[in-house]
Amino acid sequence: MERLKSLDVLIENLYKLPGVGKKSAERMAYALLDFSDEDLKSIANSLSELKEKIHFCPTCGMITDIDGCYICDDKNRDQNILMVVSHSKDVMSIEKSNSFHGQYHVLNGELSLARGMNADSLNINSLLKRLENSSFEEVIIATNPTVDGETTSAYLAKIIGKYNIKVTRLAYGLQIGGNLDYVDPLTLSKALEGRHKI
């Protein structure tokens, strides 16, 4: 039987999504065949609008669909503390915790030689401009606890140091409900470093 080119192209495109394997992409494509024309048009419109309407905030680098962004425009947020994250989705995760009410700066990546990401590839120059013209008292570096995240954190701590601003790093520790005998040595080491008085 001959392959259906339009279906194969759809499967290949769905396969590009993170966490989607070849079989999952195939199942999704066949499921879409059962959608109504109206639903398919709605999906197609939302995909085309994704790049048309969503852009990066010129101040913090967060994805937004307005001129600025909802966080930068919120005057009730603490203007003295800035959290630097790797991606916009990190902001979303932190916001869900409702535990941070300061400003954000999104790098849109992390330093990585393997992926060709250097300091010029990231949203670092605008971060430095913000630090020059601000009243920030503390910058929290909240990059991922990976080799690339740690490299980015060390680099940022070094260049932010010249601004006479307190630089901190998110603590890493033990998962609530976890057992010590299942914890990897690096996590245990970071938990010990981040211990505090009770």
ROTITOR-789611 format. One line per 4 residues: number of its first residue (from 1); their letters; for each residue x, y, z of C-alpha. Coordinates in steps of 0.1 Angstrom, whole numbers, plus 5000, padded with zeros to 4 digits. Last residue first. Example, Ala and Ser with C-alpha at 12.3 -4.5 7.8 and 13.67 -1.06 7.14 Angstrom:
2) SA) 5137/4989/5071; 5123/4955/5078;
// end
This chain:
198) IKHR) 5154/5255/5624; 5188/5267/5610; 5194/5262/5573; 5207/5235/5550;
194) GELA) 5215/5245/5514; 5250/5229/5513; 5236/5197/5528; 5208/5196/5502;
190) KSLT) 5233/5202/5475; 5254/5172/5486; 5223/5150/5488; 5212/5161/5453;
186) LPDV) 5247/5152/5440; 5249/5119/5458; 5216/5106/5443; 5186/5102/5467;
182) YDLN) 5170/5068/5470; 5184/5059/5504; 5173/5093/5517; 5137/5085/5512;
178) GGIQ) 5113/5109/5495; 5080/5124/5508; 5091/5160/5501; 5120/5158/5476;
174) LGYA) 5154/5165/5491; 5174/5196/5482; 5185/5222/5459; 5187/5258/5470;
170) LRTV) 5181/5285/5445; 5212/5307/5439; 5219/5341/5454; 5235/5373/5442;
166) KINY) 5235/5404/5464; 5240/5434/5442; 5272/5454/5441; 5270/5457/5403;
162) KGII) 5304/5441/5397; 5292/5407/5410; 5266/5404/5382; 5293/5393/5358;
158) KALY) 5307/5365/5381; 5273/5354/5394; 5261/5352/5357; 5289/5329/5347;
154) ASTT) 5285/5306/5377; 5248/5303/5371; 5252/5296/5334; 5277/5269/5341;
150) EGDV) 5254/5254/5368; 5225/5254/5343; 5246/5238/5316; 5258/5211/5339;
146) TPNT) 5223/5206/5352; 5204/5220/5383; 5183/5243/5361; 5187/5281/5363;
142) AIIV) 5172/5300/5392; 5197/5328/5399; 5183/5350/5425; 5193/5387/5421;
138) EEFS) 5191/5408/5452; 5190/5446/5459; 5175/5457/5426; 5172/5494/5424;
134) SNEL) 5175/5496/5386; 5193/5512/5357; 5225/5493/5356; 5208/5460/5366;
130) RKLL) 5183/5463/5337; 5211/5470/5312; 5229/5439/5325; 5198/5418/5320;
126) SNIN) 5193/5433/5285; 5228/5421/5276; 5221/5386/5290; 5192/5374/5269;
122) LSDA) 5211/5345/5256; 5229/5337/5223; 5256/5363/5230; 5265/5344/5261;
118) NMGR) 5271/5312/5242; 5247/5285/5231; 5263/5263/5204; 5243/5232/5215;
114) ALSL) 5274/5213/5228; 5290/5244/5241; 5260/5251/5263; 5252/5283/5281;
110) EGNL) 5215/5283/5290; 5183/5293/5271; 5157/5320/5268; 5175/5341/5295;
106) VHYQ) 5142/5352/5312; 5144/5380/5338; 5118/5380/5365; 5105/5406/5390;
102) GHFS) 5094/5399/5426; 5064/5381/5441; 5078/5346/5447; 5059/5319/5467;
98) NSKE) 5027/5316/5447; 5038/5280/5437; 5021/5284/5403; 5042/5315/5397;
94) ISMV) 5074/5294/5400; 5061/5270/5374; 5050/5297/5350; 5083/5315/5353;
90) DKSH) 5101/5283/5345; 5080/5280/5313; 5094/5313/5302; 5129/5298/5301;
86) SVVM) 5163/5299/5318; 5154/5319/5349; 5168/5350/5366; 5149/5361/5396;
82) LINQ) 5149/5398/5405; 5143/5415/5438; 5139/5451/5446; 5108/5459/5425;
78) DRNK) 5085/5437/5446; 5053/5432/5426; 5024/5455/5432; 5033/5475/5401;
74) DDCI) 5023/5447/5378; 5034/5458/5343; 5066/5437/5343; 5045/5407/5353;
70) YCGD) 5017/5411/5328; 5041/5417/5299; 5050/5446/5277; 5033/5452/5244;
66) IDTI) 5008/5424/5249; 5009/5387/5239; 5037/5377/5261; 5067/5354/5263;
62) MGCT) 5091/5365/5290; 5123/5383/5279; 5123/5407/5309; 5121/5442/5294;
58) PCFH) 5114/5438/5256; 5087/5411/5265; 5092/5383/5240; 5066/5375/5214;
54) IKEK) 5033/5358/5210; 5007/5371/5185; 5020/5360/5151; 5041/5331/5162;
50) LESL) 5013/5313/5180; 4986/5327/5157; 4995/5301/5131; 4992/5273/5156;
46) SNAI) 4959/5286/5170; 4944/5289/5136; 4954/5253/5126; 4938/5240/5159;
42) SKLD) 4906/5260/5153; 4905/5249/5116; 4909/5212/5128; 4881/5217/5153;
38) EDSF) 4857/5232/5127; 4865/5205/5101; 4855/5179/5127; 4882/5157/5143;
34) DLLA) 4884/5120/5132; 4915/5125/5110; 4931/5142/5140; 4931/5109/5158;
30) YAMR) 4951/5093/5130; 4977/5121/5134; 4978/5117/5172; 4983/5079/5170;
26) EASK) 5012/5084/5145; 5028/5110/5167; 5025/5087/5197; 5041/5058/5177;
22) KGVG) 5070/5080/5166; 5077/5093/5201; 5064/5126/5215; 5082/5139/5246;
18) PLKY) 5092/5171/5229; 5073/5179/5197; 5092/5171/5165; 5072/5138/5161;
14) LNEI) 5041/5159/5155; 5058/5173/5123; 5069/5139/5111; 5033/5125/5117;
10) LVDL) 5018/5155/5098; 5042/5149/5068; 5033/5112/5068; 4996/5121/5067;
6) SKLR) 5001/5145/5038; 5021/5119/5019; 4997/5090/5023; 5019/5059/5019;
2) EM) 5013/5035/4991; 5000/5000/5000;
// end
